[in-house]
Structures are given as C-alpha cells and as structure tokens.
C-alpha cells in the first residue's frame, strides 16, 4: 500500500505540481497585468520592471503583446524613437505568433505609425496594408470600427507626408465616421480627438483657415484625462492658422503659452514651434527675436535629425534580423530557398550592372547639359538682318514690332524675369508693351516653342548654370531650387527638369558633386 502511495506522490510531484505552480505564476502575472495598465506612462522604470515580470511569468500572447506595445508607446512619448521601434517590432512578432487578427492589426499599425512619423512613407505602406487586411478578417463590431478608424488616420498621415492634402483630409474624415459608428463612443477619447485635430490640420495645409480653426477648436474643447500631449499639437497648428491669416501676435502668444507649460517636452514639436516663432517675429519686424528663435530651431533640429537617424537604423536592423531569421527558418523546411537565394544574387548582379550602365548614361547626359550651357554662353546676339530674314510673314507681326519684342525678350532673359512664379503670357506682354498674340507669335517664330516651354527652359537653364557655377547650390533642397528658378511646386519642377534635360534634379546634383570631386582629385 505504501508502495502505491509513494508512486502516486511521485507522479503528482512530476506532473501535477508543475501545473499548480504554472497556474500560480499565471495568476500573479494576471494581477501584475492589472497593475501594469494603471501605471502612468511617464513612469518608465515601473513600466519596465512590471512589464518584464509579466513577460517572464505569463504564457499569454495577449499579455505579452500588451506589455511590448505599451512599452513602445512609452518610449515614443519620451522621444526615444530608437527603443520605441525595437519594442514595436517585438510586439509585432508576438502578434504574429498569436495569429489573432486584432492583435496583428495593432502590431502592423503601430509600425506603420512610427515609419510615418519618420516620413518613411514607402516603408509604412506595406505594414499599413497588412494591418488593413487583418482588420477585414475581424467580425463586425466596435473593435473593427475602431481599428478601421485608426487605419484611416494612418492613411491620412501617409497622404500628408506625400503632400496629398486633399486625400489626407478625406481619410481623416472617414476616420471620424468610423469612430462615430462605435456604440457609446467617448468623444474625449485621444484617437477621436486625433481625428478632429488631423482634419483641422489638413485644412490648414489646404489654406482653408476657417475650417481648420473650427476642427482644431473642437479637438481642443474635448479634453480627455488619458493624455496631455495632443493639446500642444493642436495649439501649434492653431498658431500656424493664425500666421496664415497674418495674425502674427496671436500666433506668437499661443506658441509662447505652449513653451511655458512645465509639462511640455516634445522635442520634435518644439523644433517646429521655434521655426514658426522665428517666422512670426520676422514678419512683424522683430529681428532680435527672429534671430533667437531661428538659432534655437537650428540647434534643436540637428538633435531631432540625429534621433530620427538612429531610429531609422534600428528599424532597418530589426527588419534585417527578421529577414535573416525567416530565411533560417525556411531553410529547415524548403531546400528550394537555396535556388531562390542564387536567383536573388543573380538579379542583384544584373541590377548592379544595370545601375552602373544607367549612371554612365546619366553622366553623358549631364556632360551634354554642361556643354550646351557653355555653348549658349558663347552665342552672339542675332543681328537685325538675320531676324528679318527668318521672320515668317504668316504671323502678321510688323517687323518693327517684332524687333522691339525680341529686344524686350533679350532684356527679360538678361534680368531673369522668368523666375517670377506668377508670370503669364499676358503679364509679360504688358511688360513688353505689346499684346499676348504678338508675343506668342514671335516666341513661336524665333524660339520655335510655345510660351510655357520657352519659360520653363529658361528656368531650367538658369538653375543648371547656378548649380554648376555656385557650389553652395549643391547643398540646397530640391524644393528650394524649384522656388529659386520660378516653380511653385517640387513635383512640377522635377517633371519639367527631366523633360528638358533628360535626367532628374537629384541625378544632376549627384553628377555635379562627382564632377567637382574628380576635379579636386586631379
């Protein structure tokens, strides 16, 4: 009898007792989870300690995901993007292990949000698309409506990064519509207020200041207890709305109030506030404060860029590790992966050859552009006799009038009048004291192109010459180069530049820099 009792106790200790121990640890983890969710997000030490305890003692993917996700948010709010991204990827991995669509949607969405914050739109979109796919797998209900609302917020952010302000505005409005489908929605909720804020912010970029102020004021009025940071962004956006209206003093007062708040410590926003303040002070003629805040902006901007670069490197490293891990896992189950890797190597090799050949072609195009610039600089003015011989009578422009227009066009080119972004054929005709029909006819006859092509080519020739003869232009952003030569948008400038020269502005800048480097080594 004693023998059987001993065997029973042995089996109990080996198999049953560990189950009770595991249940005890799980109960302790559950209790810690309840405490964890009440810890203030600013208390980083307690969040990390409690979070580590839960992860080490729970078997629940859901609990582990919540800990990792909240830790990522914590690091984001204290401006540590580097660690925020690292924990976001850990949370994503945990969600994938669970195979739960809601958890995966949140994990992918968080990474998309961080990439969007770093303006890495092309990196964000694949993760956001994965999040949307998981949301569609969820059953109808409040959770699905809420996540769809968040996905539209992120889609709007990506549109905003791409300067598609109308698209961003539409997505933010759809986000608000999805939130309103949630039963008993708390309209002081952080994300609901985010929708209002983002709608107002997008209206600001659309220069619809009245609509912007209405939504931003609504967002500010719906105060919630769960956060304090959103109000700073709302006030900063309102200040920019005031600046657009010319209400510079009101804008300054709003921003100074934010800076004086003892709880305000968002470095990225502070950088933008300094820039807005410097512009406001410059607009009212206060050069002293303009200099002070401009210098503060520049000093803090470098810190922000450094932090963002660290975060980007972390993201790329984590993705690379994920990629390597997935390859190792796949190699165990699929020997065809070896052939796939060989194929990738071959494609990479061919791609490198293609890129090198492309760069050689771009180099030749660049050299051709520089050669044309030098030739154009040496061309002598056309004589009156040549003008008269080349003039086509079908344009019905009197010879004397045509000569005056050509003289005027020469002065117009010499004084770089084409750099005026508001220039039209009618405006130039008034300047030359003629009519648009005569002006267009002469340009077509003597320049063999229409007015728009004539002006665009002058602008591109001007900026190419500036880049080639003034080294500091190589360091300017393309948006500045576009503005300097008379274009109103980055995209229009890039399109026309490539059409006229055959290469993009970035390629021209790269070749110019390489050319200078080669001269220095020679």
C-alpha positions in Angstrom: 0.0 0.0 0.0 2.8 2.3 1.0 4.5 1.5 -2.3 1.5 2.6 -4.4 1.1 5.8 -2.3 4.8 6.6 -3.0 4.3 6.1 -6.8 1.2 8.3 -6.7 3.1 11.1 -4.8 6.0 10.8 -7.3 3.6 11.2 -10.3 1.9 14.1 -8.6 5.2 15.9 -8.0 6.5 15.3 -11.5 3.3 16.2 -13.5 0.6 17.8 -11.4 2.6 20.0 -9.1 4.2 22.0 -12.0 0.7 22.7 -13.3 -0.3 24.2 -10.0 2.9 26.2 -10.0 2.2 27.4 -13.5 -1.3 28.4 -12.5 0.1 30.3 -9.6 2.6 32.2 -11.8 -0.2 33.0 -14.3 -2.4 34.4 -11.5 0.5 36.5 -10.4 1.0 37.7 -13.9 -2.7 38.5 -14.2 -2.5 40.6 -11.1 0.6 42.3 -12.4 -1.2 43.0 -15.7 -4.0 44.8 -13.9 -1.4 47.0 -12.1 0.6 47.5 -15.3 -2.3 49.0 -17.1 -2.7 51.7 -14.4 0.9 52.8 -14.3 1.4 56.3 -15.6 3.1 56.3 -19.0 5.8 58.7 -17.7 6.9 56.2 -15.1 9.4 54.4 -17.3 11.2 52.4 -14.5 8.0 50.9 -13.1 6.6 50.1 -16.6 9.8 48.2 -17.5 10.0 46.3 -14.2 6.4 45.3 -14.1 6.4 44.5 -17.9 9.4 42.3 -17.6 7.8 40.4 -14.7 4.7 39.8 -16.7 6.6 38.6 -19.8 8.7 36.2 -17.7 5.7 34.7 -15.9 2.8 34.6 -18.4 2.0 32.1 -21.1 -0.5 34.5 -22.7 0.5 36.1 -26.1 -2.1 38.7 -25.5 -0.5 39.9 -22.2 3.0 39.8 -23.7 1.8 41.8 -26.7 0.1 44.4 -24.4 3.3 44.9 -22.4 5.5 45.2 -25.5 3.1 47.6 -27.3 2.7 49.8 -24.2 6.4 49.9 -23.7 6.9 51.0 -27.3 4.3 53.8 -26.8 6.1 54.9 -23.6 9.4 55.2 -25.4 7.8 57.1 -28.2 6.3 59.6 -25.8 9.7 60.3 -24.1 11.2 60.9 -27.6 13.2 57.6 -27.6 12.3 56.5 -31.1 15.1 54.1 -31.2 13.7 51.9 -28.5 10.1 52.6 -29.4 10.7 50.9 -32.8 12.6 48.0 -31.3 9.7 47.2 -29.0 7.1 47.8 -31.7 8.8 45.0 -33.8 8.8 42.7 -30.7 5.1 43.3 -30.3 4.5 42.6 -34.0 6.4 39.3 -33.6 4.3 38.3 -30.6 1.1 39.2 -32.5 2.2 37.0 -35.4 2.7 34.1 -33.1 -0.8 34.5 -31.7 -2.3 34.6 -35.3 -5.0 36.9 -33.8 -6.2 39.4 -36.5 -6.9 42.1 -34.0 -3.5 41.8 -32.3 -1.7 41.6 -35.7 -3.7 44.7 -37.0 -2.5 46.7 -34.0 1.1 45.4 -34.3 1.4 46.3 -38.0 -0.4 49.6 -37.5 2.0 50.7 -34.8 5.0 50.1 -37.0 3.3 51.9 -39.8 2.6 54.8 -37.5 6.3 55.0 -36.4 7.5 54.9 -40.0 5.0 57.6 -40.9 6.4 59.7 -38.0 9.8 59.4 -39.6 8.5 60.3 -43.0 9.4 56.9 -44.4 6.1 56.6 -46.3 7.2 53.8 -48.6 8.2 51.7 -45.6 5.0 52.4 -43.8 2.5 51.5 -46.5 3.2 47.7 -46.6 2.7 47.4 -42.9 -0.5 49.5 -43.0 -1.8 47.3 -45.9 -1.1 44.3 -43.7 -3.0 45.9 -40.8 -6.0 46.7 -43.1 -6.0 43.0 -44.3 -6.2 41.8 -40.7 -9.0 44.3 -39.8 -11.1 42.9 -42.7 -10.7 39.4 -41.1 -12.4 40.7 -37.9 -16.1 40.3 -37.2 -18.3 43.4 -37.4 -18.4 45.4 -34.2 -16.9 48.2 -32.2 -13.4 46.8 -32.3 -13.4 46.6 -36.0 -14.9 50.1 -36.4 -12.2 51.5 -34.0 -9.3 49.8 -35.9 -10.7 50.9 -39.2 -10.8 54.5 -37.9 -7.2 54.2 -36.8 -6.2 52.8 -40.2 -7.8 55.8 -41.9 -5.8 58.1 -39.6 -2.6 56.4 -40.7 -3.6 56.5 -44.4 -4.2 60.3 -43.9 -0.8 60.7 -42.3 0.8 59.0 -45.3 -1.1 61.2 -47.7 0.0 64.2 -45.6 3.7 63.1 -45.9 3.2 62.9 -49.7 1.7 66.4 -49.7 -1.6 65.0 -50.9 -3.6 67.2 -48.5 -7.0 66.6 -50.1 -6.5 62.8 -49.8 -5.4 63.2 -46.2 -8.4 65.4 -45.4 -10.8 62.7 -46.9 -9.1 59.9 -44.9 -9.3 61.8 -41.7 -13.0 62.4 -42.2 -13.5 58.7 -42.9 -11.7 58.0 -39.6 -14.2 60.3 -37.8 -17.1 58.5 -39.5 -15.8 55.1 -38.3 -15.4 56.3 -34.7 -19.0 57.6 -34.8 -20.1 54.0 -35.6 -18.7 52.8 -32.2 -21.5 52.5 -29.7 -21.3 54.9 -26.7 -18.1 56.4 -28.1 -16.2 58.7 -25.7 -15.7 61.8 -27.7 -12.9 63.0 -25.4 -11.0 59.8 -26.3 -7.5 60.5 -27.6 -7.9 59.0 -31.0 -11.3 60.6 -31.6 -9.7 64.0 -30.8 -6.8 63.0 -33.1 -9.3 62.7 -36.0 -10.6 66.2 -35.3 -7.1 67.6 -35.0 -5.9 65.9 -38.2 -9.0 67.2 -40.1 -8.2 70.7 -38.9 -4.5 70.3 -39.6 -5.2 69.1 -43.2 -7.5 72.1 -43.8 -4.6 74.3 -42.7 -2.4 72.8 -45.4 -5.3 73.4 -47.9 -5.2 77.0 -46.8 -8.9 76.8 -45.6 -8.2 78.6 -42.4 -11.8 78.9 -41.2 -12.5 75.2 -41.5 -9.1 74.5 -39.9 -9.9 76.6 -36.9 -13.3 75.0 -36.4 -12.0 71.5 -36.2 -8.9 72.4 -34.2 -11.1 74.3 -31.7 -13.4 71.2 -31.4 -10.4 69.0 -30.7 -9.1 71.3 -28.1 -12.5 71.6 -26.4 -12.9 67.8 -26.0 -10.4 67.4 -23.2 -9.6 63.9 -22.0 -8.0 62.6 -18.9 -5.8 60.0 -20.6 -3.3 62.3 -22.2 -1.8 65.8 -22.2 0.4 65.9 -25.3 -2.3 66.3 -28.0 -3.2 69.8 -26.8 0.3 71.0 -27.6 0.0 69.8 -31.3 -3.5 71.4 -31.5 -2.3 74.7 -30.3 0.8 74.7 -32.5 -1.4 74.0 -35.5 -3.8 76.8 -34.5 -0.9 79.2 -34.2 0.1 78.3 -37.8 -3.5 79.1 -38.9 -3.3 82.5 -37.2 0.0 83.1 -39.1 -1.6 82.3 -42.4 -4.2 85.0 -41.6 -1.5 87.5 -40.7 -2.4 87.4 -37.0 1.2 87.1 -36.0 0.9 88.4 -32.5 -1.9 85.9 -31.7 0.2 83.1 -33.1 3.2 84.2 -31.0 1.1 84.3 -27.8 -0.3 80.8 -28.5 3.1 79.3 -29.0 4.7 81.0 -26.1 1.9 79.6 -23.9 2.9 76.1 -25.0 6.6 76.7 -24.4 5.9 78.0 -20.9 3.9 74.9 -19.9 6.1 73.0 -17.4 4.8 69.6 -18.7 5.7 70.4 -22.4 8.8 68.5 -23.5 8.2 67.2 -27.0 11.5 67.9 -28.9 10.1 67.4 -32.4 7.2 69.8 -31.8 9.5 72.3 -30.0 11.7 72.4 -33.1 8.6 73.3 -35.3 7.4 75.9 -32.8 10.8 77.6 -32.8 10.7 77.8 -36.6 7.1 79.2 -36.6 8.1 81.8 -33.9 11.1 82.9 -35.9 9.0 83.4 -39.0 6.3 85.3 -37.0 8.9 87.6 -35.4 10.4 88.3 -38.8 7.0 89.1 -40.2 6.4 91.8 -37.5 10.0 93.2 -37.9 11.3 91.9 -34.6 14.8 90.8 -35.9 16.2 90.2 -32.4 13.6 87.5 -31.5 13.8 86.2 -35.1 17.5 85.5 -34.6 17.0 84.0 -31.2 14.3 81.5 -32.2 15.9 80.7 -35.6 19.1 79.7 -33.8 17.1 77.6 -31.3 15.4 75.9 -34.2 18.7 75.1 -36.0 20.3 73.8 -32.8 17.4 71.5 -31.9 16.8 70.4 -35.5 20.2 68.7 -35.6 19.3 66.8 -32.4 16.0 65.7 -33.9 17.6 64.5 -37.1 20.2 62.6 -35.1 17.5 60.8 -33.1 15.5 60.1 -36.3 18.6 58.6 -38.0 19.2 56.3 -35.0 15.6 55.2 -35.1 15.7 54.6 -38.9 18.9 52.5 -38.4 17.2 50.5 -35.7 14.2 49.8 -37.9 16.3 48.7 -40.8 18.4 46.5 -38.5 15.4 44.9 -36.9 13.8 44.3 -40.3 17.1 42.8 -41.5 17.2 40.5 -38.5 13.6 39.4 -39.2 14.6 38.7 -42.8 17.6 36.6 -41.7 15.6 34.7 -39.2 12.9 33.9 -41.7 15.5 32.7 -44.1 17.0 30.4 -41.5 13.5 29.1 -40.6 12.6 28.5 -44.2 15.9 26.7 -44.9 14.9 23.9 -42.5 11.7 23.2 -44.4 12.4 24.2 -48.0 15.6 23.4 -49.8 14.4 25.4 -52.9 15.2 28.5 -50.9 18.9 28.0 -51.9 17.9 28.3 -55.5 15.9 31.4 -54.6 19.0 33.0 -53.0 21.1 32.2 -56.0 18.4 33.9 -58.1 18.4 36.9 -55.9 22.2 37.1 -56.2 22.0 36.9 -60.0 19.2 39.5 -60.1 21.3 41.7 -57.8 24.3 41.3 -60.0 22.2 42.2 -63.1 20.7 45.1 -61.2 24.2 46.4 -60.3 25.2 46.2 -63.9 22.0 48.0 -65.0 22.5 50.7 -62.4 26.1 51.2 -63.5 25.1 51.5 -67.1 22.3 53.9 -66.2 24.7 56.0 -64.2 27.0 56.1 -67.2 24.1 57.3 -69.5 23.2 59.9 -66.9 26.8 61.1 -66.8 26.8 61.5 -70.5 23.5 63.5 -70.4 24.9 65.7 -67.6 28.1 66.4 -69.7 25.9 67.2 -72.6 23.9 69.7 -70.5 27.1 71.4 -69.3 28.4 71.6 -72.8 25.2 73.2 -74.0 25.4 75.7 -71.2 28.9 76.7 -72.2 27.9 77.0 -75.9 24.8 79.1 -75.1 27.0 81.4 -73.0 29.3 82.0 -76.1 26.5 82.6 -78.6 26.5 86.1 -80.1 23.2 88.1 -80.3 21.3 87.6 -83.5 21.6 90.6 -85.9 18.6 92.6 -87.1 19.3 91.4 -90.7 19.0 87.7 -89.6 15.8 88.5 -87.7 14.2 90.0 -90.7 15.3 87.1 -93.0 13.9 84.4 -90.5 10.6 86.2 -89.8 7.6 84.3 -91.2 5.0 86.6 -92.7 2.2 84.2 -91.7 2.4 85.6 -88.1 1.4 89.0 -89.4 3.6 90.8 -86.8 5.0 94.1 -88.1 8.8 93.9 -88.5 9.4 96.9 -86.2 7.1 95.4 -83.5 8.9 92.1 -83.8 12.3 93.7 -83.3 11.0 95.5 -80.2 9.6 92.3 -78.8 12.9 90.5 -79.4 14.8 93.3 -77.8 12.4 93.1 -74.8 12.8 89.4 -74.6 16.6 89.7 -74.5 16.3 92.2 -71.6 13.7 89.9 -70.0 16.2 87.0 -70.1 19.2 89.1 -69.0 17.3 90.3 -65.9 16.0 86.8 -65.1 12.4 87.9 -65.3 11.3 84.3 -66.0 12.0 83.5 -62.3 8.7 85.1 -61.3 6.5 82.2 -60.3 3.3 84.2 -61.2 4.5 85.0 -64.7 1.9 84.6 -67.5 2.0 85.5 -71.2 -0.4 88.4 -70.6 1.8 89.7 -67.8 4.9 89.6 -70.0 3.1 91.2 -72.9 2.2 94.1 -70.7 5.8 94.4 -69.6 6.9 94.5 -73.2 4.1 96.9 -74.2 2.6 94.5 -76.7 -0.3 92.1 -76.9 -0.2 88.3 -76.0 -0.9 87.3 -79.6 2.1 89.1 -81.0 4.3 87.9 -78.1 3.3 84.3 -78.6 3.8 84.6 -82.4 7.3 86.0 -82.0 8.3 83.3 -79.5 6.9 80.6 -81.7 8.7 82.1 -84.8 12.1 82.9 -83.3 12.3 80.4 -80.4 10.5 77.6 -82.1 8.4 76.8 -79.0 5.3 77.9 -77.2 5.4 80.4 -74.2 5.3 77.8 -71.4 8.1 75.7 -73.0 10.2 78.9 -73.5 9.8 80.0 -69.9 10.4 76.5 -68.5 13.6 76.0 -70.5 14.9 79.4 -69.4 14.3 78.4 -65.7 15.9 75.0 -66.1 18.9 76.5 -67.9 19.2 79.1 -65.1 19.2 76.6 -62.3 21.6 74.2 -64.1 24.0 77.1 -64.5 23.6 78.1 -60.9 24.3 74.6 -59.7 27.3 74.3 -62.0 28.9 77.7 -61.1 27.9 78.1 -57.4 28.9 75.1 -55.3 26.6 76.1 -52.4 23.6 75.2 -54.7 24.5 71.5 -54.5 23.6 71.5 -50.8 20.1 73.1 -51.3 17.0 71.1 -51.2 15.2 70.5 -54.5 12.2 72.4 -53.1 14.4 75.5 -52.7 15.9 75.1 -56.2 12.4 74.9 -57.6 11.4 78.1 -55.8 14.6 79.9 -56.8 14.1 79.4 -60.5 10.3 80.2 -60.5 8.4 76.9 -60.0 5.6 76.8 -57.4 6.0 73.1 -56.6 8.7 70.5 -56.1 6.8 68.0 -58.4 6.3 70.4 -61.3 10.0 71.4 -61.2 11.2 67.8 -61.2 8.9 66.9 -64.1 9.9 69.8 -66.2 13.6 69.4 -65.3 13.6 65.8 -66.5 11.6 66.6 -69.6 14.1 69.4 -70.6 17.4 67.7 -69.6 16.6 64.0 -69.7 17.7 63.4 -66.1 16.1 64.2 -62.7 17.4 67.1 -60.5 18.8 64.7 -57.9 20.9 62.9 -60.6 22.2 66.3 -61.9 23.2 67.3 -58.4 24.9 63.9 -57.9 26.8 64.2 -61.1 27.8 67.8 -60.3 29.2 66.7 -57.0 31.1 63.8 -58.6 32.5 66.2 -61.2 33.7 68.5 -58.5 35.2 65.6 -56.5 37.1 64.4 -59.6 38.5 67.8 -60.3 39.7 68.1 -56.7 41.5 64.7 -57.0 43.0 65.6 -60.4 
